[in-house]
Amino acid sequence: MVLLRQLLGDVLRQLRLRQGRTLREVSAAARVSLGYLSEVERGQKEASSELLSSICKALGVPLSHVLREVADQLALAELQHEPVMAGAPEHERIADSIPATPEGIADEFRADMVAA
């Protein structure tokens, strides 16, 4: 079974790591406890929309981008008829397509909008 909270946590963690930021930095910027952010990233807690918005703002990425990445991973899991969890092998993850910087995300977002 695919757990959205695990997919979401994996995407958030990948974004943070690609930016070279620590849990402490992002939790302070998002105004959420370090422990809670860690639990969200590990898929142990369901984050509210307000909390997700705050985390995305702290990471400098649109919430829609994060949700799109989660939707892509979910679609892949459904196509493969097997769960994609946070511990999935690297070659099975879509999270590698997440740009490392807010500027890269903005460029990708603009390209998506032009393509539509």
C-alpha positions as CSV (number, residue, x, y, z in Angstrom):
1,M,0.0,0.0,0.0
2,V,1.3,3.4,-0.9
3,L,1.3,5.9,2.0
4,L,1.1,9.5,0.9
5,R,2.7,10.7,4.0
6,Q,5.8,8.6,3.2
7,L,5.9,9.8,-0.4
8,L,5.5,13.4,0.8
9,G,8.2,13.1,3.4
10,D,10.6,11.6,0.9
11,V,10.1,14.5,-1.5
12,L,10.5,17.1,1.2
13,R,13.7,15.4,2.5
14,Q,15.2,15.2,-1.0
15,L,14.5,18.9,-1.5
16,R,16.1,19.8,1.7
17,L,19.2,17.7,1.1
18,R,19.7,18.9,-2.4
19,Q,19.8,22.4,-1.0
20,G,22.4,21.3,1.5
21,R,20.2,22.4,4.4
22,T,19.8,20.8,7.8
23,L,16.6,19.8,9.6
24,R,17.4,22.5,12.2
25,E,17.7,25.3,9.5
26,V,14.4,24.3,7.8
27,S,12.5,23.8,11.0
28,A,13.5,27.2,12.3
29,A,12.6,28.9,9.0
30,A,9.2,27.0,8.9
31,R,8.6,27.6,12.6
32,V,8.0,24.0,13.3
33,S,9.8,21.8,15.8
34,L,12.8,19.9,14.6
35,G,11.3,16.6,15.9
36,Y,8.0,17.2,14.1
37,L,9.7,18.0,10.8
38,S,11.8,14.9,11.2
39,E,8.7,12.8,11.7
40,V,7.0,14.4,8.6
41,E,10.1,13.6,6.5
42,R,10.1,10.0,7.7
43,G,6.4,9.6,6.9
44,Q,5.5,9.1,10.5
45,K,3.2,12.2,10.8
46,E,0.5,13.6,8.5
47,A,1.3,17.3,7.9
48,S,-1.6,19.8,7.7
49,S,-1.9,22.0,4.7
50,E,-0.7,24.9,6.8
51,L,2.4,23.1,7.9
52,L,3.1,21.9,4.4
53,S,2.8,25.5,3.1
54,S,5.2,26.7,5.8
55,I,7.8,24.0,5.0
56,C,7.6,24.7,1.3
57,K,8.0,28.4,1.9
58,A,11.1,27.7,4.1
59,L,12.5,25.5,1.3
60,G,11.6,28.2,-1.3
61,V,9.5,25.9,-3.4
62,P,5.8,26.1,-4.4
63,L,3.6,23.6,-2.7
64,S,2.2,22.7,-6.1
65,H,5.6,21.5,-7.1
66,V,5.9,19.2,-4.1
67,L,2.4,17.8,-4.7
68,R,3.2,17.2,-8.3
69,E,6.3,15.2,-7.4
70,V,4.3,13.2,-4.9
71,A,1.6,12.6,-7.6
72,D,4.3,11.4,-10.0
73,Q,5.6,8.9,-7.5
74,L,2.1,7.7,-6.7
75,A,1.3,7.3,-10.4
76,L,4.6,5.3,-10.9
77,A,3.7,3.1,-7.9
78,E,0.2,2.5,-9.4
79,L,1.7,1.6,-12.8
80,Q,4.1,-0.8,-11.2
81,H,1.4,-2.3,-8.9
82,E,3.8,-2.1,-6.1
83,P,4.3,0.4,-3.2
84,V,6.9,3.1,-3.4
85,M,8.1,3.9,0.1
86,A,10.7,6.3,1.4
87,G,13.3,3.4,1.4
88,A,12.8,2.5,-2.2
89,P,15.9,1.9,-4.3
90,E,17.3,5.1,-5.8
91,H,16.6,4.0,-9.4
92,E,12.9,3.7,-8.6
93,R,12.5,7.2,-7.3
94,I,11.3,10.2,-9.2
95,A,12.5,12.6,-6.5
96,D,15.8,12.8,-8.4
97,S,14.1,15.1,-10.8
98,I,13.6,17.8,-8.2
99,P,15.7,20.9,-8.9
100,A,18.2,21.7,-6.1
101,T,17.4,25.4,-5.9
102,P,14.3,27.7,-5.8
103,E,15.5,29.2,-9.1
104,G,15.6,25.8,-10.7
105,I,12.1,25.1,-9.5
106,A,10.9,28.4,-10.8
107,D,12.5,27.7,-14.2
108,E,10.9,24.2,-14.3
109,F,7.5,25.7,-13.3
110,R,7.7,28.3,-16.1
111,A,8.6,25.6,-18.6
112,D,5.6,23.5,-17.4
113,M,3.3,26.5,-17.8
114,V,4.5,27.2,-21.3
115,A,4.1,23.6,-22.3
116,A,0.5,23.6,-21.1
